[in-house]
Protein backbone atom coordinates (compact mmCIF):
# COMPACT_ATOMS: atom_id res chain seq x y z
CA UNK A 1 0.00 0.00 0.00
CA UNK A 2 1.40 3.39 -1.00
CA UNK A 3 1.64 6.40 1.28
CA UNK A 4 -1.06 8.15 -0.78
CA UNK A 5 -3.46 5.29 -0.06
CA UNK A 6 -2.53 5.21 3.62
CA UNK A 7 -3.03 8.91 4.32
CA UNK A 8 -6.86 9.03 4.34
CA UNK A 9 -7.03 5.83 6.37
CA UNK A 10 -4.58 7.15 8.94
CA UNK A 11 -6.33 10.53 9.11
CA UNK A 12 -9.84 9.12 9.62
CA UNK A 13 -8.79 6.49 12.13
CA UNK A 14 -6.63 8.94 14.06
CA UNK A 15 -9.68 11.18 14.46
CA UNK A 16 -11.67 8.17 15.68
CA UNK A 17 -8.99 7.36 18.26
CA UNK A 18 -8.87 10.96 19.47
CA UNK A 19 -12.68 10.99 19.68
CA UNK A 20 -12.72 7.85 21.84
CA UNK A 21 -9.90 8.99 24.11
CA UNK A 22 -11.28 12.52 24.54
CA UNK A 23 -14.81 11.52 25.54
CA UNK A 24 -13.77 8.60 27.73
CA UNK A 25 -11.27 10.87 29.51
CA UNK A 26 -13.97 13.50 29.96
CA UNK A 27 -16.31 11.03 31.68
CA UNK A 28 -13.48 9.48 33.67
CA UNK A 29 -12.53 12.88 35.12
CA UNK A 30 -16.12 14.01 35.61
CA UNK A 31 -17.09 10.89 37.57
CA UNK A 32 -13.69 9.79 38.87
CA UNK A 33 -12.91 12.96 40.83
CA UNK A 34 -16.09 12.81 43.00
CA UNK A 35 -15.58 9.08 43.57
CA UNK A 36 -11.92 9.59 44.51
CA UNK A 37 -12.82 12.48 46.82
CA UNK A 38 -15.51 10.34 48.48
CA UNK A 39 -13.04 7.51 49.01
CA UNK A 40 -10.59 9.91 50.63
CA UNK A 41 -13.11 11.75 52.81
CA UNK A 42 -14.65 8.55 54.18
CA UNK A 43 -11.33 6.87 54.94
CA UNK A 44 -10.20 6.26 58.52
CA UNK A 45 -9.23 9.49 60.24
CA UNK A 46 -10.58 11.63 57.41
CA UNK A 47 -13.11 14.46 57.56
CA UNK A 48 -16.17 12.28 56.91
CA UNK A 49 -14.89 9.00 58.27
CA UNK A 50 -17.38 6.27 57.39
CA UNK A 51 -15.98 2.78 57.16
CA UNK A 52 -19.13 1.27 55.62
CA UNK A 53 -19.39 3.80 52.79
CA UNK A 54 -15.65 3.61 52.16
CA UNK A 55 -15.67 -0.18 51.96
CA UNK A 56 -18.74 -0.31 49.68
CA UNK A 57 -17.45 2.33 47.27
CA UNK A 58 -13.97 0.81 47.39
CA UNK A 59 -15.37 -2.63 46.57
CA UNK A 60 -17.28 -1.25 43.56
CA UNK A 61 -14.13 0.50 42.34
CA UNK A 62 -12.06 -2.66 42.79
CA UNK A 63 -14.61 -4.73 40.87
CA UNK A 64 -14.49 -2.23 38.02
CA UNK A 65 -10.70 -2.38 37.94
CA UNK A 66 -10.56 -6.17 38.04
CA UNK A 67 -12.22 -6.75 34.65
CA UNK A 68 -9.84 -7.27 31.71
CA UNK A 69 -10.81 -4.62 29.18
CA UNK A 70 -11.53 -7.06 26.36
CA UNK A 71 -14.01 -8.94 28.56
CA UNK A 72 -15.52 -5.68 29.77
CA UNK A 73 -16.32 -4.65 26.20
CA UNK A 74 -18.24 -7.87 25.62
CA UNK A 75 -20.05 -7.75 28.98
CA UNK A 76 -21.18 -4.16 28.39
CA UNK A 77 -22.55 -4.67 24.86
CA UNK A 78 -26.24 -4.63 25.97
CA UNK A 79 -25.65 -1.62 28.24
CA UNK A 80 -23.73 0.21 25.51
CA UNK A 81 -26.62 -0.28 23.09
CA UNK A 82 -29.04 1.16 25.64
CA UNK A 83 -26.85 4.21 26.32
CA UNK A 84 -25.68 5.22 22.83
CA UNK A 85 -27.77 3.03 20.51
CA UNK A 86 -24.81 1.13 19.04
CA UNK A 87 -22.23 -1.31 20.37
CA UNK A 88 -19.54 -0.91 17.70
CA UNK A 89 -17.63 1.99 16.22
CA UNK A 90 -15.97 4.88 18.07
CA UNK A 91 -19.22 5.96 19.75
CA UNK A 92 -19.91 2.45 21.00
CA UNK A 93 -16.35 2.14 22.30
CA UNK A 94 -16.62 5.27 24.47
CA UNK A 95 -18.93 3.56 26.99
CA UNK A 96 -16.63 0.64 27.94
CA UNK A 97 -13.59 2.91 27.75
CA UNK A 98 -15.15 5.37 30.19
CA UNK A 99 -16.35 2.65 32.55
CA UNK A 100 -12.90 1.10 32.57
CA UNK A 101 -11.23 4.47 33.17
CA UNK A 102 -13.48 5.77 35.97
CA UNK A 103 -12.36 3.36 38.73
CA UNK A 104 -8.75 3.55 37.53
CA UNK A 105 -8.77 7.35 37.71
CA UNK A 106 -10.71 7.39 41.00
CA UNK A 107 -7.94 5.43 42.72
CA UNK A 108 -5.35 7.85 41.34
CA UNK A 109 -7.39 10.76 42.70
CA UNK A 110 -7.60 9.10 46.11
CA UNK A 111 -3.83 8.56 46.13
CA UNK A 112 -3.21 12.19 45.11
CA UNK A 113 -5.44 13.54 47.89
CA UNK A 114 -3.80 11.28 50.45
CA UNK A 115 -0.49 13.07 49.81
CA UNK A 116 -1.90 16.45 50.86
CA UNK A 117 -0.49 17.60 54.21
CA UNK A 118 -3.08 16.74 56.86
CA UNK A 119 -2.04 19.85 58.78
CA UNK A 120 -3.56 21.98 56.04
CA UNK A 121 -6.88 20.22 56.48
CA UNK A 122 -6.69 20.77 60.24
CA UNK A 123 -5.98 24.45 59.63
CA UNK A 124 -9.06 24.78 57.45
CA UNK A 125 -11.14 23.05 60.08
CA UNK A 126 -9.75 25.32 62.81
CA UNK A 127 -10.84 28.34 60.78
CA UNK A 128 -14.38 26.97 60.61
CA UNK A 129 -14.16 25.54 57.12
CA UNK A 130 -16.76 22.91 56.22
CA UNK A 131 -16.36 19.86 54.03
CA UNK A 132 -16.89 21.75 50.76
CA UNK A 133 -14.32 24.36 51.79
CA UNK A 134 -11.78 21.67 52.63
CA UNK A 135 -12.36 19.91 49.32
CA UNK A 136 -12.32 22.95 47.02
CA UNK A 137 -9.95 25.25 48.92
CA UNK A 138 -7.43 22.77 50.30
CA UNK A 139 -7.50 19.22 48.93
CA UNK A 140 -8.05 19.79 45.21
CA UNK A 141 -5.79 22.88 44.87
CA UNK A 142 -2.98 21.23 46.81
CA UNK A 143 -3.28 17.99 44.86
CA UNK A 144 -3.58 19.70 41.46
CA UNK A 145 -0.14 18.71 40.10
CA UNK A 146 -0.73 15.10 41.12
CA UNK A 147 -4.22 15.21 39.60
CA UNK A 148 -2.81 16.43 36.28
CA UNK A 149 -0.29 13.59 36.40
CA UNK A 150 -3.21 11.22 37.06
CA UNK A 151 -5.08 12.55 34.03
CA UNK A 152 -1.94 12.08 31.93
CA UNK A 153 -1.60 8.48 33.07
CA UNK A 154 -5.29 7.86 32.37
CA UNK A 155 -5.10 9.29 28.85
CA UNK A 156 -2.09 7.13 28.03
CA UNK A 157 -3.88 4.07 29.37
CA UNK A 158 -6.97 4.92 27.30
CA UNK A 159 -4.89 5.21 24.14
CA UNK A 160 -3.82 1.62 24.69
CA UNK A 161 -7.36 0.54 25.52
CA UNK A 162 -8.68 2.28 22.40
CA UNK A 163 -6.35 0.14 20.29
CA UNK A 164 -7.85 -2.98 21.92
CA UNK A 165 -11.36 -1.65 21.31
CA UNK A 166 -10.48 -1.00 17.68
CA UNK A 167 -9.43 -4.59 17.18
CA UNK A 168 -12.96 -5.76 18.12
CA UNK A 169 -14.94 -3.27 16.07
CA UNK A 170 -14.38 -0.03 17.94
CA UNK A 171 -12.69 1.78 15.08
CA UNK A 172 -9.60 3.94 15.37
CA UNK A 173 -5.96 3.05 14.90
CA UNK A 174 -6.39 -0.36 16.55
CA UNK A 175 -8.98 -1.30 13.96
CA UNK A 176 -6.73 -0.04 11.19
CA UNK A 177 -3.76 -2.07 12.42
CA UNK A 178 -5.85 -5.22 12.81
CA UNK A 179 -7.90 -4.99 9.61
CA UNK A 180 -5.17 -3.92 7.23
CA UNK A 181 -1.93 -4.62 9.02
CA UNK A 182 -2.79 -8.07 10.38
CA UNK A 183 -5.56 -9.50 8.22
CA UNK A 184 -4.33 -8.09 4.89
CA UNK A 185 -0.60 -8.33 5.68
CA UNK A 186 0.06 -4.62 5.14
CA UNK A 187 3.19 -4.54 7.25
CA UNK A 188 4.08 -0.95 6.39
CA UNK A 189 0.66 0.25 7.53
CA UNK A 190 0.92 -1.66 10.79
CA UNK A 191 4.36 -0.21 11.50
CA UNK A 192 3.08 3.29 10.70
CA UNK A 193 0.13 2.80 13.06
CA UNK A 194 2.38 1.60 15.88
CA UNK A 195 4.71 4.57 15.36
CA UNK A 196 1.74 6.96 15.46
CA UNK A 197 0.50 5.44 18.72
CA UNK A 198 3.99 5.83 20.20
CA UNK A 199 4.07 9.47 19.08
CA UNK A 200 0.63 10.13 20.61
CA UNK A 201 1.66 8.62 23.94
CA UNK A 202 4.93 10.56 23.94
CA UNK A 203 3.21 13.87 23.19
CA UNK A 204 0.63 13.32 25.92
CA UNK A 205 3.35 12.45 28.44
CA UNK A 206 5.45 15.48 27.51
CA UNK A 207 2.47 17.82 27.72
CA UNK A 208 1.37 16.35 31.05
CA UNK A 209 4.88 16.62 32.51
CA UNK A 210 5.10 20.25 31.35
CA UNK A 211 1.81 21.19 33.03
CA UNK A 212 2.80 19.36 36.23
CA UNK A 213 6.11 21.22 36.38
CA UNK A 214 4.39 24.56 35.82
CA UNK A 215 1.86 23.90 38.58
CA UNK A 216 4.50 22.62 40.99
CA UNK A 217 6.65 25.68 40.25
CA UNK A 218 3.86 28.01 41.31
CA UNK A 219 4.16 26.78 44.88
CA UNK A 220 0.56 25.70 45.37
CA UNK A 221 1.25 25.01 49.04
CA UNK A 222 2.02 28.64 49.81
CA UNK A 223 -1.52 30.00 50.41
CA UNK A 224 -2.45 26.98 52.49
CA UNK A 225 0.67 27.39 54.62
CA UNK A 226 -0.37 30.98 55.33
CA UNK A 227 -3.80 29.73 56.33
CA UNK A 228 -2.20 27.20 58.65
CA UNK A 229 -0.20 29.91 60.41
CA UNK A 230 -3.30 32.07 60.78
CA UNK A 231 -5.28 29.17 62.19
CA UNK A 232 -2.56 28.47 64.70
CA UNK A 233 -2.61 32.10 65.85
CA UNK A 234 -6.38 31.97 66.20
CA UNK A 235 -6.20 28.84 68.36
CA UNK A 236 -3.11 29.85 70.34
CA UNK A 237 -4.03 33.44 71.23
CA UNK A 238 -7.00 32.53 73.51
CA UNK A 239 -4.79 30.02 75.29
CA UNK A 240 -2.07 32.61 75.84
CA UNK A 241 -4.63 35.13 77.08
CA UNK A 242 -5.99 32.60 79.53
CA UNK A 243 -2.51 31.90 80.78
CA UNK A 244 -1.86 35.59 81.40
CA UNK A 245 -4.97 35.97 83.52
CA UNK A 246 -4.12 33.04 85.78
LINPELIN-V712136 format. One record per residue. RES is the residue in one letter. PSI is psi in degrees with one decimal (NA if undefined). OMEGA is omega in whole degrees, 0 to 359 (none if undefined). D_LAST is the distance of its C-alpha to the last C-alpha in whole Angstrom. Layout:
BEGIN
[[RES/PSI/OMEGA/D_LAST] [RES/PSI/OMEGA/D_LAST]]
END
This chain:
BEGIN
[[X/130.9/182/92] [X/164.2/179/92] [X/-34.7/179/89] [X/-38.7/179/90] [X/-31.1/183/90] [X/-30.4/187/87] [X/-53.1/180/85] [X/-35.5/178/85] [X/-44.7/179/84] [X/-41.6/181/81] [X/-51.3/183/80] [X/-43.2/183/80] [X/-27.4/173/78] [X/-42.6/177/76] [X/-39.2/178/75] [X/-42.4/178/75] [X/-44.7/179/72] [X/-38.1/177/70] [X/-48.0/181/70] [X/-45.6/183/69] [X/-41.0/181/66] [X/-52.9/185/65] [X/-35.6/177/65] [X/-36.2/175/64] [X/-41.3/178/61] [X/-49.7/181/60] [X/-33.0/178/60] [X/-42.7/179/58] [X/-44.0/183/55] [X/-41.2/182/55] [X/-35.3/186/55] [X/-35.7/180/53] [X/-51.1/177/50] [X/-39.6/180/49] [X/-43.8/178/50] [X/-40.0/177/48] [X/-42.8/179/45] [X/-42.8/178/45] [X/-40.4/181/46] [X/-45.0/184/43] [X/-29.9/182/40] [X/4.2/179/41] [X/166.1/180/41] [X/130.4/179/39] [X/1.8/181/35] [X/-180.0/187/36] [X/-43.8/182/35] [X/47.2/185/38] [X/122.4/178/38] [X/99.2/186/41] [X/-39.8/183/43] [X/-51.6/180/46] [X/-43.4/181/47] [X/-42.8/181/46] [X/-40.8/181/49] [X/-49.6/179/51] [X/-40.9/178/51] [X/-38.1/179/51] [X/-41.8/178/54] [X/-43.7/179/56] [X/-42.8/180/55] [X/-38.0/177/56] [X/-43.4/178/60] [X/-34.9/181/60] [X/-18.1/186/60] [X/-18.0/182/62] [X/126.3/168/65] [X/139.4/189/68] [X/-37.9/181/68] [X/-40.8/178/72] [X/-38.2/180/72] [X/-40.0/178/69] [X/-45.5/182/72] [X/-44.4/181/74] [X/-35.6/185/72] [X/3.8/182/70] [X/-49.3/179/74] [X/-41.9/179/74] [X/-41.2/179/71] [X/-40.9/178/71] [X/-38.0/179/74] [X/-40.1/186/72] [X/-49.1/186/70] [X/-3.7/176/72] [X/-11.8/178/76] [X/161.0/178/77] [X/-1.2/178/76] [X/172.4/181/78] [X/172.9/182/77] [X/-40.5/180/74] [X/-43.7/178/73] [X/-28.5/182/73] [X/-21.9/182/72] [X/-39.1/184/68] [X/-56.0/178/67] [X/-32.2/177/67] [X/-45.8/180/66] [X/-43.0/181/63] [X/-33.3/176/62] [X/-33.7/185/63] [X/-29.4/185/60] [X/-54.0/179/58] [X/-34.0/177/56] [X/-48.6/181/57] [X/-36.1/180/55] [X/-41.8/178/52] [X/-36.6/177/51] [X/-38.6/177/51] [X/-46.0/179/49] [X/-44.2/180/46] [X/-38.8/179/47] [X/-42.3/180/46] [X/-31.8/180/43] [X/-24.5/181/41] [X/-9.4/179/41] [X/135.9/181/39] [X/121.5/182/35] [X/-24.5/178/33] [X/-31.3/178/30] [X/-38.1/177/32] [X/-43.0/178/32] [X/-36.5/178/28] [X/-43.8/179/28] [X/-39.8/178/30] [X/-39.6/179/28] [X/-29.9/178/25] [X/7.8/177/26] [X/13.1/180/28] [X/135.1/177/31] [X/-172.1/183/34] [X/-45.0/181/36] [X/-39.8/179/39] [X/-43.5/180/37] [X/-41.6/182/36] [X/-50.0/189/40] [X/-19.6/180/41] [X/-18.9/182/38] [X/-63.9/190/37] [X/-56.7/184/39] [X/-44.7/178/43] [X/-41.3/182/42] [X/-30.8/182/41] [X/5.4/187/44] [X/-47.3/178/46] [X/-42.6/179/48] [X/-33.6/178/48] [X/-39.2/176/50] [X/-41.0/176/52] [X/-36.8/178/53] [X/-41.3/177/53] [X/-42.1/179/56] [X/-47.4/179/58] [X/-40.5/180/58] [X/-42.9/179/59] [X/-44.2/179/62] [X/-41.5/177/63] [X/-41.1/181/63] [X/-30.6/175/65] [X/-43.1/176/68] [X/-42.3/177/69] [X/-37.1/180/69] [X/-32.7/176/71] [X/-38.3/177/73] [X/-44.1/179/73] [X/-38.1/179/74] [X/-32.6/181/76] [X/-16.9/180/78] [X/31.1/173/78] [X/9.3/182/79] [X/-8.8/183/76] [X/-175.1/178/78] [X/-169.3/185/76] [X/-30.8/177/77] [X/-42.6/177/77] [X/-39.2/179/80] [X/-45.6/180/82] [X/-38.8/182/81] [X/-47.4/186/82] [X/-47.6/184/85] [X/-45.7/184/87] [X/-41.0/184/86] [X/-54.3/186/86] [X/-33.3/182/88] [X/9.0/174/91] [X/36.3/176/90] [X/82.4/186/89] [X/-39.9/181/87] [X/-37.3/179/87] [X/-39.3/178/85] [X/-44.4/179/83] [X/-43.0/179/82] [X/-40.4/179/81] [X/-43.8/179/79] [X/-43.9/179/77] [X/-41.1/180/76] [X/-40.6/177/75] [X/-39.5/178/73] [X/-42.5/180/71] [X/-42.4/179/71] [X/-47.3/180/69] [X/-42.6/180/67] [X/-43.5/180/66] [X/-42.5/179/66] [X/-43.8/180/63] [X/-43.5/179/61] [X/-43.8/179/62] [X/-43.9/179/60] [X/-43.8/179/57] [X/-38.9/179/56] [X/-46.3/180/57] [X/-41.6/179/54] [X/-42.7/179/52] [X/-39.4/179/52] [X/-45.9/181/51] [X/-41.9/179/48] [X/-33.6/180/47] [X/-19.7/179/47] [X/-14.6/181/45] [X/59.3/184/42] [X/-14.7/181/41] [X/-12.2/184/38] [X/-58.2/181/37] [X/-39.2/181/36] [X/-34.5/177/34] [X/-41.0/178/32] [X/-43.0/178/31] [X/-36.9/179/30] [X/-42.5/179/28] [X/-40.4/179/26] [X/-42.6/180/25] [X/-39.3/179/24] [X/-38.7/179/22] [X/-40.3/181/20] [X/-39.9/183/20] [X/-25.3/183/18] [X/-33.0/184/16] [X/-45.3/177/15] [X/-37.3/180/13] [X/-40.7/179/11] [X/-41.3/179/10] [X/-40.0/178/9] [X/-36.5/179/7] [X/-33.7/181/5] [X/-31.6/183/6] [X/-17.9/181/4] [X/NA/none/0]]
END
